[in-house]
């Protein structure tokens, strides 16, 4: 926690010119490293946040159809499911890698997807998600229930949106540093 600070005209010898900082000013004055974002992420279960819905495709579906579904849904990935269970993920990175090798979108999704992707459960925390994203270089992770049925994904954008919702003043104002200076005495 922050301690109380006082801001005033530094050249003034009169302590009555010092003004107490409000809690909002106090939080805004903290450097990024002191914000307790880690605690917020560690206390929040993935099941408590809104997951991103993405297209679901089947392994035997054409990769061109899957790419069209991703474009139609305006999302950079599709979950690959067979009999209701997650078996892979197809991302724009997979598409670009294969396009670089073959020059065209041909074949089945099974040949282009990343099989058996790292998954999270609704019981994992957002901190778990962030750690896995960092370790694996992932931008999105599928979330599945106990039977392996996909519930959606948690991605970088959804984590950031959650943090902004939790701490809007801190996030939006982090770059600014406000220092209050009393220019002249007023009042009795």
Secondary structure, DSSP 8 states (H G I E B T S, - for coil): -----EE--TT---GGG-EE--HHHHHHHS-GGGS-HHHHHHH-BGGGS--B--EEE-TTSBHHHHHHHHHHHT-SEEEEEETTEEEEEEEHHHHHHHHHHHSS--SBHHHHSEES--EE-TTSBHHHHHHHHHHHT-SEEEEE-TTS-EEEEEEHHHHHHHHHHHSHHHHHHTT--------S----
